[in-house]
Amino acid sequence: MTQEQKAQTQISPSTQPLSPEEALRRHQGGDRSPEVLKTLNQAAWEAFHTPWEPSLEAQTMPNENPELPLPEGGLCPLTEAMLGAWVAEQGYTEPPGISWTDG
């Protein structure tokens, strides 16, 4: 198959859904098209998850970067004193002979 035929195969959408076997064959041949990857992801999901779990599309990622308010004075470097204050605020105690707030 020539490069032009490969490109045409990847561009032209198929009328039928891609079978997992065909997707695996194409992936092994170097095809990384969205159709191939989606089919392989779906097949892997079905193979390793129970039927009552929500589908891959139904799951959403939690907001890992929530909008946090910035301090009014801007950002400042993290210091040992700041860590010590936070540790004390959380109720942790210092091990004997170690001081978190002394430099």
N, CA, C and O atoms as a MOPAC input file, in Angstrom:
PM7 MOZYME 1SCF
protein

 N      0.85200 1    -1.17100 1     0.00000 1
 C      0.00000 1     0.00000 1     0.00000 1
 C      0.90000 1     1.23700 1     0.00000 1
 O      1.82900 1     1.33700 1     0.80200 1
 N      0.62000 1     2.16600 1    -0.89700 1
 C      1.43700 1     3.37600 1    -0.99100 1
 C      1.05500 1     4.35000 1     0.11100 1
 O      0.02000 1     4.20300 1     0.76100 1
 N      1.91300 1     5.35200 1     0.31100 1
 C      1.64400 1     6.37500 1     1.33400 1
 C      0.34400 1     7.10900 1     1.02500 1
 O     -0.41700 1     7.44300 1     1.93300 1
 N      0.08900 1     7.35900 1    -0.26000 1
 C     -1.14600 1     8.06700 1    -0.64800 1
 C     -2.37700 1     7.23200 1    -0.30100 1
 O     -3.37700 1     7.76500 1     0.17900 1
 N     -2.30300 1     5.92700 1    -0.54400 1
 C     -3.43300 1     5.06000 1    -0.21100 1
 C     -3.64600 1     5.01000 1     1.29500 1
 O     -4.78800 1     5.01100 1     1.75700 1
 N     -2.54500 1     4.96800 1     2.08300 1
 C     -2.66500 1     4.97300 1     3.53500 1
 C     -3.32700 1     6.26000 1     4.01000 1
 O     -4.20800 1     6.23800 1     4.87000 1
 N     -2.89600 1     7.37500 1     3.44400 1
 C     -3.46700 1     8.66600 1     3.83300 1
 C     -4.94400 1     8.71600 1     3.48200 1
 O     -5.75800 1     9.19200 1     4.27200 1
 N     -5.29400 1     8.22300 1     2.28900 1
 C     -6.69600 1     8.22900 1     1.86500 1
 C     -7.52700 1     7.32600 1     2.76800 1
 O     -8.66900 1     7.65900 1     3.08700 1
 N     -6.97400 1     6.18800 1     3.18600 1
 C     -7.68000 1     5.27600 1     4.07900 1
 C     -7.93600 1     5.93400 1     5.42600 1
 O     -9.00200 1     5.75500 1     6.01500 1
 N     -6.96400 1     6.69500 1     5.91500 1
 C     -7.10800 1     7.34700 1     7.20800 1
 C     -8.09000 1     8.51300 1     7.13900 1
 O     -8.79500 1     8.78900 1     8.11000 1
 N     -8.14000 1     9.19800 1     5.99600 1
 C     -9.01000 1    10.36800 1     5.87300 1
 C    -10.46000 1     9.96600 1     5.65900 1
 O    -11.35900 1    10.54300 1     6.27000 1
 N    -10.69500 1     8.98900 1     4.80500 1
 C    -12.07400 1     8.64100 1     4.48100 1
 C    -12.74100 1     7.92200 1     5.64900 1
 O    -12.26800 1     6.86800 1     6.07500 1
 N    -13.83600 1     8.48000 1     6.17400 1
 C    -14.51200 1     7.82800 1     7.30000 1
 C    -15.24400 1     6.57500 1     6.84400 1
 O    -15.83100 1     6.55100 1     5.76200 1
 N    -15.20900 1     5.56400 1     7.64800 1
 C    -15.89500 1     4.32400 1     7.28400 1
 C    -17.36600 1     4.44100 1     7.66000 1
 O    -17.73200 1     5.16900 1     8.58300 1
 N    -18.19300 1     3.71800 1     6.93500 1
 C    -19.63000 1     3.74400 1     7.21800 1
 C    -19.97100 1     2.78000 1     8.33600 1
 O    -21.01200 1     2.92100 1     8.97800 1
 N    -19.10700 1     1.79700 1     8.57900 1
 C    -19.34200 1     0.82900 1     9.64600 1
 C    -18.35700 1     1.09300 1    10.77900 1
 O    -17.25100 1     1.58200 1    10.54600 1
 N    -18.76200 1     0.76600 1    12.01200 1
 C    -17.79400 1     0.90400 1    13.09800 1
 C    -16.63800 1    -0.05600 1    12.88900 1
 O    -16.80200 1    -1.14400 1    12.33800 1
 N    -15.49600 1     0.35900 1    13.33000 1
 C    -14.28100 1    -0.43400 1    13.18100 1
 C    -14.29400 1    -1.56400 1    14.20900 1
 O    -14.58600 1    -1.32700 1    15.38100 1
 N    -13.98300 1    -2.78500 1    13.78500 1
 C    -13.94300 1    -3.90300 1    14.72800 1
 C    -12.66100 1    -3.80300 1    15.54400 1
 O    -11.66600 1    -3.26100 1    15.06100 1
 N    -12.66500 1    -4.32000 1    16.78500 1
 C    -11.44400 1    -4.29200 1    17.59300 1
 C    -10.28300 1    -5.01400 1    16.91100 1
 O     -9.13700 1    -4.58100 1    17.02400 1
 N    -10.56500 1    -6.09800 1    16.21200 1
 C     -9.50700 1    -6.83900 1    15.53700 1
 C     -8.87500 1    -6.00300 1    14.42700 1
 O     -7.65300 1    -5.97300 1    14.28000 1
 N     -9.72200 1    -5.32400 1    13.64500 1
 C     -9.21500 1    -4.48700 1    12.56400 1
 C     -8.45300 1    -3.28400 1    13.13600 1
 O     -7.42600 1    -2.88000 1    12.59100 1
 N     -8.96100 1    -2.71900 1    14.23300 1
 C     -8.27200 1    -1.59600 1    14.86900 1
 C     -6.89500 1    -2.02900 1    15.37200 1
 O     -5.92100 1    -1.29000 1    15.22800 1
 N     -6.81100 1    -3.20900 1    15.95600 1
 C     -5.52600 1    -3.71900 1    16.44300 1
 C     -4.55900 1    -3.95300 1    15.28800 1
 O     -3.37700 1    -3.62500 1    15.38500 1
 N     -5.06300 1    -4.51700 1    14.20100 1
 C     -4.22800 1    -4.74800 1    13.02900 1
 C     -3.69400 1    -3.42700 1    12.47100 1
 O     -2.51300 1    -3.31100 1    12.14400 1
 N     -4.58200 1    -2.43500 1    12.36900 1
 C     -4.16100 1    -1.12600 1    11.84600 1
 C     -3.18700 1    -0.43400 1    12.80000 1
 O     -2.24300 1     0.22300 1    12.36200 1
 N     -3.42200 1    -0.58500 1    14.10500 1
 C     -2.52600 1     0.03800 1    15.09200 1
 C     -1.13700 1    -0.58200 1    15.00500 1
 O     -0.13300 1     0.12700 1    15.07100 1
 N     -1.07700 1    -1.90100 1    14.85600 1
 C      0.21400 1    -2.57200 1    14.71700 1
 C      0.93300 1    -2.13500 1    13.44400 1
 O      2.16100 1    -2.18300 1    13.36900 1
 N      0.17300 1    -1.71500 1    12.46000 1
 C      0.74600 1    -1.21700 1    11.21500 1
 C      1.14700 1     0.24300 1    11.28700 1
 O      1.66200 1     0.78300 1    10.30800 1
 N      0.92600 1     0.90100 1    12.42600 1
 C      1.34400 1     2.29300 1    12.57900 1
 C      0.22200 1     3.30600 1    12.52100 1
 O      0.48300 1     4.50100 1    12.65600 1
 N     -1.02100 1     2.87900 1    12.32600 1
 C     -2.15000 1     3.80800 1    12.24900 1
 C     -2.51700 1     4.30500 1    13.64100 1
 O     -2.84800 1     3.50500 1    14.51600 1
 N     -2.46200 1     5.59500 1    13.85200 1
 C     -2.81400 1     6.19200 1    15.14400 1
 C     -3.97800 1     7.16700 1    14.98800 1
 O     -4.05900 1     8.16800 1    15.70000 1
 N     -4.87000 1     6.86900 1    14.06000 1
 C     -6.00700 1     7.75000 1    13.81400 1
 C     -6.95700 1     7.72800 1    15.00800 1
 O     -6.97500 1     6.75300 1    15.75900 1
 N     -7.74100 1     8.77900 1    15.19600 1
 C     -8.68400 1     8.82100 1    16.32300 1
 C     -9.66300 1     7.64500 1    16.32300 1
 O    -10.03500 1     7.14000 1    17.38300 1
 N    -10.07300 1     7.21800 1    15.14000 1
 C    -11.01300 1     6.09200 1    15.05000 1
 C    -10.38800 1     4.80900 1    15.61500 1
 O    -11.03500 1     4.07000 1    16.35700 1
 N     -9.13200 1     4.55600 1    15.25700 1
 C     -8.44200 1     3.35700 1    15.73400 1
 C     -8.25000 1     3.42500 1    17.24500 1
 O     -8.53100 1     2.46000 1    17.95700 1
 N     -7.77200 1     4.56200 1    17.72800 1
 C     -7.52700 1     4.70000 1    19.16600 1
 C     -8.82000 1     4.61400 1    19.97400 1
 O     -8.84300 1     4.00100 1    21.04200 1
 N     -9.89000 1     5.21900 1    19.47400 1
 C    -11.17100 1     5.15300 1    20.18600 1
 C    -11.68300 1     3.71500 1    20.25200 1
 O    -12.18800 1     3.28000 1    21.28700 1
 N    -11.55400 1     2.98400 1    19.15700 1
 C    -12.00600 1     1.59300 1    19.12900 1
 C    -11.19300 1     0.73700 1    20.09900 1
 O    -11.75600 1    -0.08900 1    20.81700 1
 N     -9.86500 1     0.93300 1    20.12300 1
 C     -9.02600 1     0.16600 1    21.04400 1
 C     -9.30600 1     0.52700 1    22.49800 1
 O     -9.32600 1    -0.35100 1    23.36000 1
 N     -9.52100 1     1.80300 1    22.77500 1
 C     -9.86400 1     2.21500 1    24.13800 1
 C    -11.17500 1     1.58900 1    24.58900 1
 O    -11.28100 1     1.10300 1    25.71600 1
 N    -12.16100 1     1.59800 1    23.72000 1
 C    -13.45900 1     1.02200 1    24.06100 1
 C    -13.33900 1    -0.48100 1    24.28900 1
 O    -13.93600 1    -1.02000 1    25.22100 1
 N    -12.56800 1    -1.15900 1    23.43700 1
 C    -12.39500 1    -2.61000 1    23.59300 1
 C    -11.67900 1    -2.92900 1    24.90400 1
 O    -12.04400 1    -3.88100 1    25.59400 1
 N    -10.67300 1    -2.14400 1    25.24600 1
 C     -9.95700 1    -2.36400 1    26.50500 1
 C    -10.89000 1    -2.12600 1    27.68600 1
 O    -10.85500 1    -2.87400 1    28.66400 1
 N    -11.72400 1    -1.09100 1    27.60500 1
 C    -12.67200 1    -0.79800 1    28.67800 1
 C    -13.61500 1    -1.98300 1    28.87800 1
 O    -13.82700 1    -2.43700 1    30.00300 1
 N    -14.17000 1    -2.47100 1    27.79300 1
 C    -15.12600 1    -3.58000 1    27.87100 1
 C    -14.47100 1    -4.85500 1    28.38300 1
 O    -15.12300 1    -5.65600 1    29.05200 1
 N    -13.18800 1    -5.05500 1    28.07900 1
 C    -12.50100 1    -6.27100 1    28.49300 1
 C    -12.15600 1    -6.26200 1    29.97800 1
 O    -12.08500 1    -7.32300 1    30.59800 1
 N    -11.94100 1    -5.08800 1    30.55500 1
 C    -11.44500 1    -5.03400 1    31.92400 1
 C    -12.37900 1    -4.37500 1    32.92800 1
 O    -11.98200 1    -4.14700 1    34.07000 1
 N    -13.60600 1    -4.06400 1    32.53400 1
 C    -14.55100 1    -3.44300 1    33.45900 1
 C    -15.87100 1    -4.20400 1    33.44800 1
 O    -16.22900 1    -4.86100 1    32.47100 1
 N    -16.56300 1    -4.09500 1    34.53800 1
 C    -17.83300 1    -4.80000 1    34.66000 1
 C    -18.93200 1    -4.03500 1    33.92900 1
 O    -18.84100 1    -2.81800 1    33.76600 1
 N    -19.96500 1    -4.74400 1    33.49200 1
 C    -21.01200 1    -4.09800 1    32.69900 1
 C    -21.74900 1    -2.98000 1    33.43700 1
 O    -22.27700 1    -2.07000 1    32.79700 1
 N    -21.79400 1    -3.03000 1    34.77000 1
 C    -22.57200 1    -2.01200 1    35.48500 1
 C    -21.77800 1    -0.72400 1    35.73800 1
 O    -22.34100 1     0.25400 1    36.22900 1
 N    -20.48900 1    -0.71100 1    35.41300 1
 C    -19.71800 1     0.51700 1    35.55800 1
 C    -20.13400 1     1.50400 1    34.46400 1
 O    -20.52100 1     1.09400 1    33.37000 1
 N    -20.05200 1     2.80700 1    34.76200 1
 C    -20.38800 1     3.77600 1    33.72100 1
 C    -19.39600 1     3.67500 1    32.56300 1
 O    -18.23500 1     3.31200 1    32.75800 1
 N    -19.85800 1     3.99400 1    31.37800 1
 C    -19.00400 1     3.87800 1    30.20000 1
 C    -17.87100 1     4.89300 1    30.26000 1
 O    -17.87900 1     5.81900 1    31.07100 1
 N    -16.91100 1     4.69500 1    29.39000 1
 C    -15.75500 1     5.56800 1    29.32500 1
 C    -16.17200 1     7.00200 1    29.03800 1
 O    -15.60700 1     7.93300 1    29.61300 1
 N    -17.14700 1     7.19600 1    28.16200 1
 C    -17.61200 1     8.53600 1    27.81600 1
 C    -18.37900 1     9.18600 1    28.96600 1
 O    -18.38900 1    10.41100 1    29.09100 1
 N    -19.02600 1     8.36700 1    29.81100 1
 C    -19.83600 1     8.91000 1    30.90600 1
 C    -18.97600 1     9.40600 1    32.05600 1
 O    -19.41700 1    10.24200 1    32.84500 1
 N    -17.76800 1     8.90600 1    32.16000 1
 C    -16.89900 1     9.31900 1    33.25200 1
 C    -16.28200 1    10.66600 1    32.93000 1
 O    -15.88500 1    10.92700 1    31.79400 1
 N    -16.20600 1    11.51000 1    33.93500 1
 C    -15.56600 1    12.80100 1    33.75100 1
 C    -14.43500 1    12.92500 1    34.75200 1
 O    -14.50400 1    12.39300 1    35.86100 1
 N    -13.42600 1    13.61300 1    34.35800 1
 C    -12.28400 1    13.83200 1    35.24200 1
 C    -12.63600 1    14.94400 1    36.22100 1
 O    -13.27100 1    15.92700 1    35.84200 1
 N    -12.22800 1    14.79500 1    37.47700 1
 C    -12.46800 1    15.88500 1    38.42100 1
 C    -11.63200 1    17.09300 1    38.03700 1
 O    -10.60700 1    16.97800 1    37.36500 1
 N    -12.08900 1    18.23400 1    38.47300 1
 C    -11.35900 1    19.45200 1    38.18800 1
 C    -10.08600 1    19.45000 1    39.01900 1
 O    -10.11400 1    19.72600 1    40.21800 1
 N     -8.97300 1    19.13700 1    38.37100 1
 C     -7.71200 1    19.02600 1    39.09300 1
 C     -7.06400 1    20.37400 1    39.34800 1
 O     -6.15500 1    20.47900 1    40.17200 1
 N     -7.51100 1    21.38600 1    38.66500 1
 C     -6.94800 1    22.72300 1    38.84000 1
 C     -8.06700 1    23.71400 1    39.15100 1
 O     -8.38600 1    24.56800 1    38.32500 1
 N     -8.65700 1    23.60400 1    40.33000 1
 C     -9.74000 1    24.53100 1    40.63200 1
 C     -9.19200 1    25.95900 1    40.73100 1
 O     -8.02200 1    26.17400 1    41.04500 1
 N    -10.04900 1    26.90100 1    40.46200 1
 C     -9.65700 1    28.30200 1    40.55300 1
 C     -9.51600 1    28.66700 1    42.02400 1
 O    -10.51000 1    28.76200 1    42.74400 1
 N     -8.29200 1    28.87100 1    42.46100 1
 C     -8.03000 1    29.23200 1    43.84000 1
 C     -7.76300 1    30.72700 1    43.92300 1
 O     -7.12500 1    31.29600 1    43.03800 1
 N     -8.24100 1    31.35600 1    44.96700 1
 C     -7.96400 1    32.78600 1    45.08700 1
 C     -6.48300 1    33.01700 1    45.37700 1
 O     -5.88100 1    32.29900 1    46.17500 1
 N     -5.90500 1    34.01800 1    44.73000 1
 C     -4.51300 1    34.35800 1    44.96900 1
 C     -4.43100 1    35.33300 1    46.13500 1
 O     -5.34100 1    36.14000 1    46.32500 1
 N     -3.36800 1    35.27500 1    46.91000 1
 C     -3.23300 1    36.21800 1    48.01500 1
 C     -3.11100 1    37.64200 1    47.47400 1
 O     -2.60800 1    37.86300 1    46.37300 1
 N     -3.58300 1    38.60100 1    48.27200 1
 C     -3.59200 1    39.98800 1    47.81500 1
 C     -2.18800 1    40.51100 1    47.56500 1
 O     -1.98200 1    41.32300 1    46.66300 1
 N     -1.22100 1    40.05800 1    48.34900 1
 C      0.13800 1    40.53300 1    48.19200 1
 C      0.91200 1    39.80300 1    47.11100 1
 O      2.09900 1    40.06900 1    46.92700 1
 N      0.28600 1    38.90600 1    46.40200 1
 C      0.97400 1    38.12700 1    45.39400 1
 C      1.55800 1    36.86100 1    45.99800 1
 O      1.34400 1    36.56100 1    47.17200 1
 N      2.28100 1    36.13900 1    45.19900 1
 C      2.89100 1    34.89900 1    45.65900 1
 C      4.19500 1    35.19800 1    46.37900 1
 O      4.89000 1    36.15900 1    46.05100 1
 N      4.52100 1    34.37000 1    47.36000 1
 C      5.77300 1    34.54700 1    48.08200 1
 C      6.42600 1    33.17900 1    48.23700 1
 O      5.74600 1    32.15500 1    48.16300 1
 N      7.74400 1    33.15200 1    48.45300 1
 C      8.43000 1    31.86700 1    48.58800 1
 C      7.96100 1    31.09700 1    49.82300 1
 O      7.61100 1    31.68900 1    50.84400 1
 N      7.96200 1    29.80700 1    49.71400 1
 C      7.59900 1    28.94500 1    50.82800 1
 C      8.79500 1    28.84300 1    51.77700 1
 O      9.91200 1    28.54700 1    51.35400 1
 N      8.54900 1    29.08900 1    53.04800 1
 C      9.62600 1    29.04700 1    54.03100 1
 C      9.36200 1    27.95500 1    55.05700 1
 O      8.24900 1    27.44000 1    55.16300 1
 N     10.40200 1    27.60800 1    55.81200 1
 C     10.24500 1    26.61800 1    56.87100 1
 C      9.28600 1    27.12100 1    57.94100 1
 O      8.53200 1    26.33800 1    58.51700 1
 N      9.31200 1    28.42300 1    58.20900 1
 C      8.40500 1    28.99000 1    59.19700 1
 C      6.95300 1    28.82900 1    58.76000 1
 O      6.07800 1    28.53600 1    59.57400 1
 N      6.70700 1    29.02400 1    57.47100 1
 C      5.34300 1    28.85100 1    56.96200 1
 C      4.91100 1    27.39700 1    57.10000 1
 O      3.77600 1    27.11600 1    57.48600 1
 N      5.82000 1    26.47000 1    56.78400 1
 C      5.49100 1    25.04700 1    56.93200 1
 C      5.22900 1    24.69500 1    58.38800 1
 O      4.28800 1    23.96400 1    58.69600 1
 N      6.06800 1    25.21900 1    59.29000 1
 C      5.87400 1    24.96400 1    60.71400 1
 C      4.53900 1    25.49100 1    61.20500 1
 O      3.86000 1    24.82900 1    61.99000 1
 N      4.15700 1    26.67300 1    60.75100 1
 C      2.86700 1    27.24800 1    61.14700 1
 C      1.72200 1    26.38100 1    60.63000 1
 O      0.74400 1    26.15000 1    61.34200 1
 N      1.84100 1    25.90500 1    59.40100 1
 C      0.78300 1    25.05700 1    58.84300 1
 C      0.68400 1    23.74500 1    59.60600 1
 O     -0.41500 1    23.28300 1    59.91200 1
 N      1.83600 1    23.14200 1    59.91600 1
 C      1.85200 1    21.87600 1    60.65300 1
 C      1.19700 1    22.05900 1    62.01700 1
 O      0.39700 1    21.22500 1    62.44000 1
 N      1.53400 1    23.14900 1    62.70500 1
 C      0.93500 1    23.41800 1    64.02000 1
 C     -0.55800 1    23.66700 1    63.88900 1
 O     -1.34100 1    23.22000 1    64.72700 1
 N     -0.95400 1    24.37400 1    62.84500 1
 C     -2.37600 1    24.66500 1    62.61000 1
 C     -3.17100 1    23.38600 1    62.37100 1
 O     -4.33100 1    23.28300 1    62.76800 1
 N     -2.53800 1    22.41300 1    61.72100 1
 C     -3.19800 1    21.13700 1    61.44200 1
 C     -3.24700 1    20.23100 1    62.66300 1
 O     -3.93300 1    19.20900 1    62.64800 1
 N     -2.52900 1    20.59200 1    63.71700 1
 C     -2.57300 1    19.81300 1    64.94200 1
 C     -1.51600 1    18.74300 1    65.05100 1
 O     -1.57000 1    17.90600 1    65.95300 1
 N     -0.54600 1    18.75600 1    64.14100 1
 C      0.53400 1    17.78600 1    64.23400 1
 C      1.51300 1    18.24300 1    65.31300 1
 O      1.63400 1    19.43700 1    65.58700 1
 N      2.19900 1    17.30000 1    65.91300 1
 C      3.18500 1    17.64700 1    66.92900 1
 C      4.58200 1    17.32000 1    66.41600 1
 O      4.76700 1    16.42100 1    65.59500 1
 N      5.55900 1    18.07000 1    66.91900 1
 C      6.93800 1    17.86900 1    66.49900 1
 C      7.52700 1    16.66900 1    67.22500 1
 O      7.24100 1    16.45700 1    68.40300 1
 N      8.34000 1    15.88900 1    66.54000 1
 C      9.04200 1    14.79900 1    67.21900 1
 C     10.02900 1    15.38700 1    68.22400 1
 O     10.50000 1    16.50900 1    68.03600 1
 N     10.34800 1    14.65400 1    69.28400 1
 C     11.30300 1    15.16000 1    70.26700 1
 C     12.65500 1    15.49600 1    69.62500 1
 O     13.19500 1    14.72300 1    68.83300 1
 N     13.17400 1    16.64100 1    69.98000 1
 C     14.49200 1    17.05000 1    69.48500 1
 C     14.48500 1    17.70600 1    68.12100 1
 O     15.54300 1    18.08100 1    67.61500 1
 N     13.32200 1    17.85300 1    67.51400 1
 C     13.23800 1    18.49000 1    66.19000 1
 C     12.28000 1    19.66100 1    66.26600 1
 O     11.17800 1    19.54100 1    66.80100 1
 N     12.70500 1    20.79500 1    65.72700 1
 C     11.85800 1    21.97200 1    65.69500 1
 C     11.59600 1    22.34900 1    64.24200 1
 O     12.53500 1    22.56500 1    63.47400 1
 N     10.33100 1    22.42900 1    63.86700 1
 C     10.00400 1    22.77100 1    62.50400 1
 C     10.07300 1    24.26800 1    62.22900 1
 O     10.17300 1    24.67600 1    61.07200 1
 N     10.02000 1    25.08500 1    63.26500 1
 C      9.98900 1    26.51700 1    63.05500 1
 C     11.35100 1    27.17000 1    63.20600 1
 O     11.51000 1    28.32400 1    62.80700 1
 N     12.33500 1    26.48800 1    63.76000 1
 C     13.67700 1    27.06500 1    63.89500 1
 C     14.47000 1    26.78900 1    62.63100 1
 O     14.38000 1    25.70500 1    62.05500 1
 N     15.24600 1    27.77500 1    62.20200 1
 C     16.03700 1    27.62200 1    60.98500 1
 C     17.28000 1    26.93000 1    61.23200 1
 O     18.06400 1    26.71900 1    60.30600 1

